[in-house]
Amino acid sequence: MLGKTANGLYWLSRSLERAENTARLADAGQRIALTRLSGADDEWGSILQAAGGWDGYMAGHGEVTRDDAIDWMLRSPDNPSSVLSSIKSARQNARMVRTALTEEMWEAMNGCYMAVRDALARKVGERDLPECLQLIRSRTALVRGATHGTMLRNDIYDFLRIGTFLERADSTARILDVKYYILLPAAAAVGSDLDNVQWESILESVSARGGYRMVHGSRVRPQEIVQFLILDKRMPRSLNFCCSKIHENLRYLVNDYGQQTESADMAERLASSVRAQEVDDIFDYGLHEYIQSFLGSIADVGRQVEVDYRFYE
């Protein structure tokens, strides 16, 4: 299962996960903006920077406003990572590899595309934003559920999982980094009630509030949140969990094809590195610096997967 089919499966899952994660970043921006007393739209500039979309946004806009930032993230055709662009890409890739998918997965993907297309046919107002973001998350979850519930555990499934967890690790890191961009101009806010509310908003945006409370209780502590979202091996959006799954599925491909790959070796090194970290060491090094280093490493693994499995031949 090499070449075009592997390419289509990999990008199907990455695009679908990217759509959900962009919605989660928009949710983080909305939640954090509600904690601020001023009417400024500074948070949305922070969200765009954390998402890696600042340059693209500013190329077409003179200033950052809440409405324009949300529209860019959700539905702009000029943004290849917008929710609508990502869902379109996922469906296009699903059509390319239609025979590799179960009927249930295809129907879920097609239904996701139609529902999101209709929801984003017009600009989304502030009042309708929470409902729209929830629809995006629930529709992408249906596709994921159909995948887990009906797909044979073979190389097709492995490529889908690798794409999903590469994208998810990238997103969790970026959502965590939102705190750096927001608090950078006001470091005095660290440890304040506002700081704690914003940290809790980060947990909400990755659907981790309930899990965090089960493990750490109701008190919000930045170091425990970072430990949970980076190092906890049970949290399905933590960097540790995602890296372990990437390595696991790449190892399955190595066994299936009987050929060791550089991407599997890189994934093993990254998973081992994350697993060996201590949260105090991350803060000593600098959370932002650690996340930026991680984003570079996870991107390197993704690029090597594309080389190893000859996506572009």
Rosetta blueprint (number, residue, H / E / L):
1 M L
2 L L
3 G L
4 K H
5 T H
6 A H
7 N H
8 G H
9 L H
10 Y H
11 W H
12 L H
13 S H
14 R H
15 S H
16 L H
17 E H
18 R H
19 A H
20 E H
21 N H
22 T H
23 A H
24 R H
25 L H
26 A H
27 D H
28 A H
29 G H
30 Q H
31 R H
32 I H
33 A H
34 L L
35 T L
36 R L
37 L L
38 S L
39 G L
40 A L
41 D L
42 D H
43 E H
44 W H
45 G H
46 S H
47 I H
48 L H
49 Q H
50 A H
51 A L
52 G L
53 G L
54 W H
55 D H
56 G H
57 Y H
58 M H
59 A H
60 G H
61 H L
62 G L
63 E L
64 V L
65 T L
66 R H
67 D H
68 D H
69 A H
70 I H
71 D H
72 W H
73 M H
74 L H
75 R L
76 S L
77 P L
78 D L
79 N L
80 P L
81 S L
82 S L
83 V H
84 L H
85 S H
86 S H
87 I H
88 K H
89 S H
90 A H
91 R H
92 Q H
93 N H
94 A H
95 R H
96 M H
97 V L
98 R H
99 T H
100 A H
101 L L
102 T L
103 E H
104 E H
105 M H
106 W H
107 E H
108 A H
109 M H
110 N H
111 G H
112 C H
113 Y H
114 M H
115 A H
116 V H
117 R H
118 D H
119 A H
120 L L
121 A L
122 R L
123 K L
124 V L
125 G L
126 E L
127 R L
128 D L
129 L H
130 P H
131 E H
132 C H
133 L H
134 Q H
135 L H
136 I H
137 R H
138 S H
139 R H
140 T H
141 A H
142 L H
143 V H
144 R H
145 G H
146 A H
147 T H
148 H H
149 G H
150 T H
151 M L
152 L L
153 R L
154 N L
155 D H
156 I H
157 Y H
158 D H
159 F H
160 L H
161 R H
162 I H
163 G H
164 T H
165 F H
166 L H
167 E H
168 R H
169 A H
170 D H
171 S H
172 T H
173 A H
174 R H
175 I H
176 L H
177 D H
178 V H
179 K H
180 Y H
181 Y H
182 I H
183 L H
184 L H
185 P H
186 A H
187 A H
188 A H
189 A H
190 V L
191 G L
192 S L
193 D H
194 L H
195 D H
196 N H
197 V H
198 Q H
199 W H
200 E H
201 S H
202 I H
203 L H
204 E H
205 S H
206 V L
207 S L
208 A L
209 R H
210 G H
211 G H
212 Y H
213 R H
214 M H
215 V H
216 H H
217 G L
218 S L
219 R L
220 V L
221 R L
222 P H
223 Q H
224 E H
225 I H
226 V H
227 Q H
228 F H
229 L H
230 I H
231 L H
232 D L
233 K L
234 R L
235 M L
236 P L
237 R L
238 S L
239 L H
240 N H
241 F H
242 C H
243 C H
244 S H
245 K H
246 I H
247 H H
248 E H
249 N H
250 L H
251 R H
252 Y H
253 L H
254 V H
255 N H
256 D H
257 Y H
258 G L
259 Q L
260 Q L
261 T L
262 E H
263 S H
264 A H
265 D H
266 M H
267 A H
268 E H
269 R H
270 L H
271 A H
272 S H
273 S H
274 V H
275 R H
276 A L
277 Q L
278 E L
279 V H
280 D H
281 D H
282 I H
283 F H
284 D H
285 Y H
286 G L
287 L H
288 H H
289 E H
290 Y H
291 I H
292 Q H
293 S H
294 F H
295 L H
296 G H
297 S H
298 I H
299 A H
300 D H
301 V H
302 G H
303 R H
304 Q H
305 V H
306 E H
307 V H
308 D H
309 Y L
310 R L
311 F L
312 Y L
313 E L
